[in-house]
């Protein structure tokens, strides 16, 4: 993410962890809100599939804000 952490991306998207978790859950994410918070801080690992759901939720928000997709998907970083 060119130095942009997932939690920084969440802040840039103007979402609370809870708001991001709702978007993530709606898109099929299966982790808890607390686990999402830990993942955003780098304290927990998610598999590629769950990472991609987080990335999609953030990138959809960036689209709403007329910004580029700033969060890479797993295939883009592996």
Wavefront OBJ file of the C-alpha trace (Angstrom):
o trace
v 0.000 0.000 0.000
v 2.988 2.255 -0.460
v 3.383 2.828 3.277
v -0.359 3.148 3.913
v -1.416 0.700 6.620
v -4.893 -0.796 6.653
v -5.748 1.240 9.735
v -4.494 4.411 8.021
v -6.659 3.499 5.021
v -9.645 3.092 7.356
v -9.006 6.548 8.772
v -8.611 8.029 5.293
v -11.931 6.416 4.369
v -13.479 8.189 7.394
v -14.817 4.933 8.841
v -14.807 3.697 12.410
v -13.763 0.089 12.936
v -17.428 -0.722 13.534
v -18.542 0.972 10.291
v -15.855 -0.860 8.339
v -16.791 -4.129 10.015
v -20.444 -3.649 8.971
v -19.365 -3.134 5.356
v -16.968 -6.089 5.586
v -19.620 -8.352 7.136
v -22.197 -7.332 4.517
v -19.739 -8.328 1.792
v -19.297 -11.780 3.331
v -16.530 -11.222 5.872
v -16.581 -13.801 8.637
v -14.289 -12.387 11.318
v -15.521 -10.545 14.407
v -15.329 -6.784 14.822
v -12.618 -7.203 17.474
v -10.588 -9.449 15.174
v -10.952 -6.911 12.358
v -9.589 -4.218 14.657
v -6.638 -6.438 15.548
v -6.032 -7.177 11.862
v -6.097 -3.484 10.960
v -3.449 -2.805 13.632
v -1.317 -5.704 12.395
v -1.859 -7.799 15.536
v -3.671 -10.636 13.708
v -3.286 -12.317 10.333
v -6.213 -12.845 7.941
v -6.133 -15.254 5.029
v -6.097 -13.867 1.502
v -9.864 -14.245 1.100
v -10.692 -12.264 4.229
v -8.057 -9.659 3.373
v -9.709 -9.199 -0.007
v -13.100 -8.600 1.634
v -11.535 -5.894 3.840
v -9.822 -4.393 0.783
v -13.091 -4.439 -1.161
v -14.972 -2.730 1.671
v -12.331 -0.004 1.890
v -12.011 0.416 -1.876
v -15.786 0.716 -2.261
v -15.708 3.504 0.323
v -12.867 5.221 -1.548
v -14.970 4.986 -4.714
v -17.834 6.703 -2.858
v -15.376 9.469 -1.943
v -14.185 9.748 -5.590
v -10.728 8.450 -4.653
v -8.621 5.763 -6.310
v -8.602 2.217 -4.985
v -5.824 2.545 -2.447
v -5.895 -0.903 -0.854
v -4.334 -3.731 -2.889
v -5.936 -7.148 -3.064
v -3.998 -10.253 -2.014
v -3.000 -11.123 -5.592
v -1.502 -7.637 -5.951
v 0.821 -8.037 -2.965
v 1.725 -11.745 -3.220
l 1 2 3 4 5 6 7 8 9 10 11 12 13 14 15 16 17 18 19 20 21 22 23 24 25 26 27 28 29 30 31 32 33 34 35 36 37 38 39 40 41 42 43 44 45 46 47 48 49 50 51 52 53 54 55 56 57 58 59 60 61 62 63 64 65 66 67 68 69 70 71 72 73 74 75 76 77 78
